[in-house]
Amino acid sequence: MLVQEAVCRAAKPEDVDTLYELIQGYAEKGIMLPRSKDVLLRQIGTFVIAEIAGRVVGCGSLTRLGQDLVEIRSLGISEGHKGAGIGSKLVAKLIEQAQAQGIPKIMALTYEVRFFERNGFSVVDKEIFPEKVWTDCVNCPKQHACDEIAVIRYI
C-alpha cells in the first residue's frame, strides 16, 4: 500500500471547523489554549495546515509578537498521524513564513521540548519574552503556575 505524504498549505476559511476540532482536542487535555471558531476565522491567515489526500491532519500558526519576534502557536497533529514528520513539516513552513517577513526570532511555549530541539530550537527562560507575557500570559488560567517550556530559534 502506498502511503501518501502530507502537504502543507495556507489555511482557508472553509478549514475553520476542522481546525477548531483539532485544537479543541488538545485544549480539552489542557495542553493547548482553546480558540473559538470566530477567533480562528479572524486569524485564518496565520494558520498553515497539513493534509493527506485532502484530509487535514495537522495545523500550526505564526503570530507576530514584536518587530523581530513571532510565536508558533496551535501546533497539533491528528491522532494516528503523530510521529510521521508532519509536525516538522509544519514548523519548516512556519519558519519559511517568518523568513519571508524578515523576522529573525521564532519562539514557542511547549511541553514537547525534544521535538522543538530536533527542529533547531533551544530552551530559554520564558521571562525573556515580555511581548508574550503581556499579550497572552496575563489572560491564561495557568499564568501563575505555567509549566510550559520556552524555546527559541534564530533564523
PyRosetta script that sets phi, psi and omega in degrees:
from pyrosetta import init, pose_from_sequence

init()
pose = pose_from_sequence("MLVQEAVCRAAKPEDVDTLYELIQGYAEKGIMLPRSKDVLLRQIGTFVIAEIAGRVVGCGSLTRLGQDLVEIRSLGISEGHKGAGIGSKLVAKLIEQAQAQGIPKIMALTYEVRFFERNGFSVVDKEIFPEKVWTDCVNCPKQHACDEIAVIRYI")
pose.set_psi(1, 133.3)
pose.set_omega(1, -179.6)
pose.set_phi(2, -84.0)
pose.set_psi(2, 124.7)
pose.set_omega(2, 178.9)
pose.set_phi(3, -92.8)
pose.set_psi(3, 125.1)
pose.set_omega(3, 179.6)
pose.set_phi(4, -80.0)
pose.set_psi(4, 145.3)
pose.set_omega(4, 179.3)
pose.set_phi(5, -87.4)
pose.set_psi(5, 147.0)
pose.set_omega(5, 178.1)
pose.set_phi(6, -71.4)
pose.set_psi(6, 143.0)
pose.set_omega(6, 176.9)
pose.set_phi(7, -118.1)
pose.set_psi(7, 133.1)
pose.set_omega(7, 178.6)
pose.set_phi(8, -98.8)
pose.set_psi(8, 140.6)
pose.set_omega(8, 178.0)
pose.set_phi(9, -150.8)
pose.set_psi(9, 164.7)
pose.set_omega(9, 175.0)
pose.set_phi(10, -65.0)
pose.set_psi(10, 140.5)
pose.set_omega(10, 177.3)
pose.set_phi(11, -72.8)
pose.set_psi(11, 152.2)
pose.set_omega(11, 178.8)
pose.set_phi(12, -121.9)
pose.set_psi(12, 159.8)
pose.set_omega(12, -179.9)
pose.set_phi(13, -51.5)
pose.set_psi(13, -33.9)
pose.set_omega(13, -179.8)
pose.set_phi(14, -71.1)
pose.set_psi(14, -5.8)
pose.set_omega(14, 177.4)
pose.set_phi(15, -89.5)
pose.set_psi(15, -6.1)
pose.set_omega(15, -172.6)
pose.set_phi(16, -56.4)
pose.set_psi(16, -46.3)
pose.set_omega(16, -178.2)
pose.set_phi(17, -60.8)
pose.set_psi(17, -42.7)
pose.set_omega(17, 179.5)
pose.set_phi(18, -67.1)
pose.set_psi(18, -43.3)
pose.set_omega(18, 176.6)
pose.set_phi(19, -58.9)
pose.set_psi(19, -45.7)
pose.set_omega(19, -179.2)
pose.set_phi(20, -57.4)
pose.set_psi(20, -47.4)
pose.set_omega(20, -178.5)
pose.set_phi(21, -63.0)
pose.set_psi(21, -43.2)
pose.set_omega(21, -179.3)
pose.set_phi(22, -64.1)
pose.set_psi(22, -48.4)
pose.set_omega(22, -179.7)
pose.set_phi(23, -66.3)
pose.set_psi(23, -40.5)
pose.set_omega(23, -179.6)
pose.set_phi(24, -61.1)
pose.set_psi(24, -36.6)
pose.set_omega(24, 177.8)
pose.set_phi(25, -59.7)
pose.set_psi(25, -41.1)
pose.set_omega(25, 177.1)
pose.set_phi(26, -72.6)
pose.set_psi(26, -40.1)
pose.set_omega(26, -178.8)
pose.set_phi(27, -62.1)
pose.set_psi(27, -38.2)
pose.set_omega(27, 179.7)
pose.set_phi(28, -64.7)
pose.set_psi(28, -25.0)
pose.set_omega(28, 177.4)
pose.set_phi(29, -88.7)
pose.set_psi(29, -2.8)
pose.set_omega(29, 178.8)
pose.set_phi(30, 76.5)
pose.set_psi(30, 20.7)
pose.set_omega(30, -178.0)
pose.set_phi(31, -114.2)
pose.set_psi(31, 6.8)
pose.set_omega(31, 175.2)
pose.set_phi(32, -154.3)
pose.set_psi(32, 144.8)
pose.set_omega(32, 177.3)
pose.set_phi(33, -71.8)
pose.set_psi(33, 138.0)
pose.set_omega(33, 178.1)
pose.set_phi(34, -69.6)
pose.set_psi(34, 154.9)
pose.set_omega(34, 175.6)
pose.set_phi(35, -133.1)
pose.set_psi(35, 132.6)
pose.set_omega(35, 177.4)
pose.set_phi(36, -76.0)
pose.set_psi(36, 161.9)
pose.set_omega(36, 177.6)
pose.set_phi(37, -62.5)
pose.set_psi(37, -35.5)
pose.set_omega(37, 178.3)
pose.set_phi(38, -63.5)
pose.set_psi(38, -44.7)
pose.set_omega(38, 178.8)
pose.set_phi(39, -64.0)
pose.set_psi(39, -44.2)
pose.set_omega(39, 179.0)
pose.set_phi(40, -59.8)
pose.set_psi(40, -41.2)
pose.set_omega(40, 179.6)
pose.set_phi(41, -65.1)
pose.set_psi(41, -41.9)
pose.set_omega(41, 178.3)
pose.set_phi(42, -65.9)
pose.set_psi(42, -31.8)
pose.set_omega(42, -176.5)
pose.set_phi(43, -102.8)
pose.set_psi(43, 13.0)
pose.set_omega(43, -174.1)
pose.set_phi(44, -55.0)
pose.set_psi(44, -31.9)
pose.set_omega(44, -179.6)
pose.set_phi(45, -68.3)
pose.set_psi(45, -12.0)
pose.set_omega(45, 179.2)
pose.set_phi(46, -94.6)
pose.set_psi(46, -7.2)
pose.set_omega(46, -174.3)
pose.set_phi(47, -97.5)
pose.set_psi(47, 144.4)
pose.set_omega(47, 170.8)
pose.set_phi(48, -121.0)
pose.set_psi(48, 142.1)
pose.set_omega(48, 176.0)
pose.set_phi(49, -122.2)
pose.set_psi(49, 156.6)
pose.set_omega(49, 173.0)
pose.set_phi(50, -112.4)
pose.set_psi(50, 136.1)
pose.set_omega(50, 178.0)
pose.set_phi(51, -136.1)
pose.set_psi(51, 151.8)
pose.set_omega(51, 175.1)
pose.set_phi(52, -126.2)
pose.set_psi(52, 124.0)
pose.set_omega(52, -179.8)
pose.set_phi(53, 52.4)
pose.set_psi(53, 39.3)
pose.set_omega(53, 177.1)
pose.set_phi(54, 81.4)
pose.set_psi(54, 0.9)
pose.set_omega(54, -179.4)
pose.set_phi(55, -106.4)
pose.set_psi(55, 128.6)
pose.set_omega(55, 179.8)
pose.set_phi(56, -69.0)
pose.set_psi(56, 125.9)
pose.set_omega(56, -179.4)
pose.set_phi(57, -123.3)
pose.set_psi(57, -1.3)
pose.set_omega(57, 178.7)
pose.set_phi(58, -169.9)
pose.set_psi(58, 162.9)
pose.set_omega(58, 179.3)
pose.set_phi(59, -154.7)
pose.set_psi(59, 163.9)
pose.set_omega(59, 174.7)
pose.set_phi(60, -167.6)
pose.set_psi(60, 157.3)
pose.set_omega(60, 178.4)
pose.set_phi(61, -135.8)
pose.set_psi(61, 162.0)
pose.set_omega(61, -179.6)
pose.set_phi(62, -124.3)
pose.set_psi(62, 118.7)
pose.set_omega(62, -177.1)
pose.set_phi(63, -118.6)
pose.set_psi(63, 129.3)
pose.set_omega(63, -179.9)
pose.set_phi(64, -76.2)
pose.set_psi(64, 130.0)
pose.set_omega(64, 178.7)
pose.set_phi(65, -111.1)
pose.set_psi(65, -17.7)
pose.set_omega(65, -178.9)
pose.set_phi(66, -170.0)
pose.set_psi(66, -175.7)
pose.set_omega(66, -177.8)
pose.set_phi(67, -63.0)
pose.set_psi(67, -33.3)
pose.set_omega(67, -175.4)
pose.set_phi(68, -122.5)
pose.set_psi(68, 18.9)
pose.set_omega(68, -174.9)
pose.set_phi(69, -141.0)
pose.set_psi(69, 132.3)
pose.set_omega(69, 171.5)
pose.set_phi(70, -127.2)
pose.set_psi(70, 160.3)
pose.set_omega(70, 178.9)
pose.set_phi(71, -121.2)
pose.set_psi(71, 136.3)
pose.set_omega(71, 169.4)
pose.set_phi(72, -83.4)
pose.set_psi(72, 126.2)
pose.set_omega(72, -178.7)
pose.set_phi(73, -129.8)
pose.set_psi(73, 163.3)
pose.set_omega(73, 171.6)
pose.set_phi(74, 49.8)
pose.set_psi(74, 40.5)
pose.set_omega(74, 178.8)
pose.set_phi(75, -85.4)
pose.set_psi(75, 114.6)
pose.set_omega(75, -177.6)
pose.set_phi(76, -149.5)
pose.set_psi(76, 151.5)
pose.set_omega(76, -179.7)
pose.set_phi(77, -126.2)
pose.set_psi(77, 139.2)
pose.set_omega(77, 178.6)
pose.set_phi(78, -63.4)
pose.set_psi(78, 148.6)
pose.set_omega(78, 175.0)
pose.set_phi(79, -56.8)
pose.set_psi(79, 144.0)
pose.set_omega(79, -179.4)
pose.set_phi(80, 88.6)
pose.set_psi(80, -10.0)
pose.set_omega(80, -179.4)
pose.set_phi(81, -121.3)
pose.set_psi(81, 0.2)
pose.set_omega(81, 179.9)
pose.set_phi(82, -71.5)
pose.set_psi(82, 147.0)
pose.set_omega(82, 178.2)
pose.set_phi(83, 83.2)
pose.set_psi(83, 6.9)
pose.set_omega(83, -177.9)
pose.set_phi(84, -102.7)
pose.set_psi(84, 8.4)
pose.set_omega(84, 179.0)
pose.set_phi(85, 87.8)
pose.set_psi(85, 4.0)
pose.set_omega(85, -177.7)
pose.set_phi(86, -68.3)
pose.set_psi(86, -41.2)
pose.set_omega(86, 178.4)
pose.set_phi(87, -60.3)
pose.set_psi(87, -41.5)
pose.set_omega(87, 179.0)
pose.set_phi(88, -65.7)
pose.set_psi(88, -36.7)
pose.set_omega(88, 176.8)
pose.set_phi(89, -64.3)
pose.set_psi(89, -42.4)
pose.set_omega(89, 178.6)
pose.set_phi(90, -63.8)
pose.set_psi(90, -44.1)
pose.set_omega(90, 179.2)
pose.set_phi(91, -61.6)
pose.set_psi(91, -42.8)
pose.set_omega(91, 178.9)
pose.set_phi(92, -60.7)
pose.set_psi(92, -40.4)
pose.set_omega(92, 178.8)
pose.set_phi(93, -66.2)
pose.set_psi(93, -40.6)
pose.set_omega(93, 179.1)
pose.set_phi(94, -68.3)
pose.set_psi(94, -37.8)
pose.set_omega(94, 176.1)
pose.set_phi(95, -63.0)
pose.set_psi(95, -42.1)
pose.set_omega(95, 176.6)
pose.set_phi(96, -56.2)
pose.set_psi(96, -43.8)
pose.set_omega(96, 179.6)
pose.set_phi(97, -64.2)
pose.set_psi(97, -42.1)
pose.set_omega(97, 178.8)
pose.set_phi(98, -62.4)
pose.set_psi(98, -43.4)
pose.set_omega(98, 178.2)
pose.set_phi(99, -60.0)
pose.set_psi(99, -43.4)
pose.set_omega(99, -179.6)
pose.set_phi(100, -62.6)
pose.set_psi(100, -28.9)
pose.set_omega(100, 179.0)
pose.set_phi(101, -89.2)
pose.set_psi(101, -2.0)
pose.set_omega(101, 179.5)
pose.set_phi(102, 72.5)
pose.set_psi(102, 28.1)
pose.set_omega(102, -178.2)
pose.set_phi(103, -99.6)
pose.set_psi(103, 120.4)
pose.set_omega(103, -172.4)
pose.set_phi(104, -85.0)
pose.set_psi(104, -13.5)
pose.set_omega(104, -176.0)
pose.set_phi(105, -126.1)
pose.set_psi(105, 132.9)
pose.set_omega(105, 176.7)
pose.set_phi(106, -124.7)
pose.set_psi(106, 128.8)
pose.set_omega(106, 178.9)
pose.set_phi(107, -123.4)
pose.set_psi(107, 165.4)
pose.set_omega(107, 173.6)
pose.set_phi(108, -153.8)
pose.set_psi(108, 153.7)
pose.set_omega(108, 169.4)
pose.set_phi(109, -108.6)
pose.set_psi(109, 128.8)
pose.set_omega(109, -169.4)
pose.set_phi(110, -149.2)
pose.set_psi(110, 162.5)
pose.set_omega(110, 168.1)
pose.set_phi(111, -104.8)
pose.set_psi(111, -9.2)
pose.set_omega(111, -175.7)
pose.set_phi(112, -105.6)
pose.set_psi(112, 63.3)
pose.set_omega(112, -175.1)
pose.set_phi(113, -59.4)
pose.set_psi(113, -46.6)
pose.set_omega(113, -177.5)
pose.set_phi(114, -60.1)
pose.set_psi(114, -37.9)
pose.set_omega(114, 177.1)
pose.set_phi(115, -58.4)
pose.set_psi(115, -49.3)
pose.set_omega(115, -178.5)
pose.set_phi(116, -67.3)
pose.set_psi(116, -37.5)
pose.set_omega(116, 177.2)
pose.set_phi(117, -61.8)
pose.set_psi(117, -40.9)
pose.set_omega(117, 176.7)
pose.set_phi(118, -62.2)
pose.set_psi(118, -22.0)
pose.set_omega(118, -179.5)
pose.set_phi(119, -102.0)
pose.set_psi(119, 21.1)
pose.set_omega(119, 172.0)
pose.set_phi(120, 88.0)
pose.set_psi(120, 12.7)
pose.set_omega(120, 179.4)
pose.set_phi(121, -95.2)
pose.set_psi(121, 157.6)
pose.set_omega(121, 176.5)
pose.set_phi(122, -125.2)
pose.set_psi(122, 147.3)
pose.set_omega(122, 177.8)
pose.set_phi(123, -73.2)
pose.set_psi(123, 136.3)
pose.set_omega(123, 177.7)
pose.set_phi(124, -138.9)
pose.set_psi(124, 169.3)
pose.set_omega(124, 176.9)
pose.set_phi(125, -76.2)
pose.set_psi(125, 125.7)
pose.set_omega(125, -176.0)
pose.set_phi(126, -64.3)
pose.set_psi(126, -18.4)
pose.set_omega(126, 178.9)
pose.set_phi(127, -67.4)
pose.set_psi(127, -12.0)
pose.set_omega(127, 177.7)
pose.set_phi(128, -76.9)
pose.set_psi(128, -1.4)
pose.set_omega(128, -179.8)
pose.set_phi(129, -114.6)
pose.set_psi(129, 68.2)
pose.set_omega(129, 179.7)
pose.set_phi(130, -60.5)
pose.set_psi(130, -27.0)
pose.set_omega(130, 178.6)
pose.set_phi(131, -60.0)
pose.set_psi(131, -41.2)
pose.set_omega(131, 179.8)
pose.set_phi(132, -72.6)
pose.set_psi(132, -47.5)
pose.set_omega(132, -177.1)
pose.set_phi(133, -57.0)
pose.set_psi(133, -44.4)
pose.set_omega(133, -175.0)
pose.set_phi(134, -83.8)
pose.set_psi(134, -15.4)
pose.set_omega(134, 179.0)
pose.set_phi(135, -96.7)
pose.set_psi(135, -37.4)
pose.set_omega(135, -173.9)
pose.set_phi(136, -118.4)
pose.set_psi(136, -45.1)
pose.set_omega(136, -173.5)
pose.set_phi(137, -61.5)
pose.set_psi(137, -30.8)
pose.set_omega(137, -179.2)
pose.set_phi(138, -62.9)
pose.set_psi(138, -22.3)
pose.set_omega(138, -179.3)
pose.set_phi(139, -103.9)
pose.set_psi(139, 2.6)
pose.set_omega(139, -175.2)
pose.set_phi(140, -85.9)
pose.set_psi(140, 137.7)
pose.set_omega(140, 178.2)
pose.set_phi(141, -64.2)
pose.set_psi(141, -20.9)
pose.set_omega(141, 179.2)
pose.set_phi(142, -95.1)
pose.set_psi(142, 12.7)
pose.set_omega(142, -173.4)
pose.set_phi(143, -46.6)
pose.set_psi(143, -46.8)
pose.set_omega(143, -174.8)
pose.set_phi(144, -93.5)
pose.set_psi(144, -0.3)
pose.set_omega(144, 178.6)
pose.set_phi(145, -141.5)
pose.set_psi(145, 43.2)
pose.set_omega(145, -176.8)
pose.set_phi(146, -66.3)
pose.set_psi(146, 127.6)
pose.set_omega(146, 179.5)
pose.set_phi(147, -113.0)
pose.set_psi(147, 10.6)
pose.set_omega(147, 176.8)
pose.set_phi(148, -81.4)
pose.set_psi(148, 154.2)
pose.set_omega(148, -179.4)
pose.set_phi(149, -105.1)
pose.set_psi(149, 135.4)
pose.set_omega(149, 178.1)
pose.set_phi(150, -87.7)
pose.set_psi(150, 137.5)
pose.set_omega(150, 176.1)
pose.set_phi(151, -131.7)
pose.set_psi(151, 154.6)
pose.set_omega(151, 179.9)
pose.set_phi(152, -141.9)
pose.set_psi(152, 149.8)
pose.set_omega(152, 172.4)
pose.set_phi(153, -134.4)
pose.set_psi(153, 132.5)
pose.set_omega(153, 176.5)
pose.set_phi(154, -98.4)
pose.set_psi(154, 132.0)
pose.set_omega(154, -180.0)
pose.set_phi(155, -120.0)
pose.dump_pdb("model.pdb")
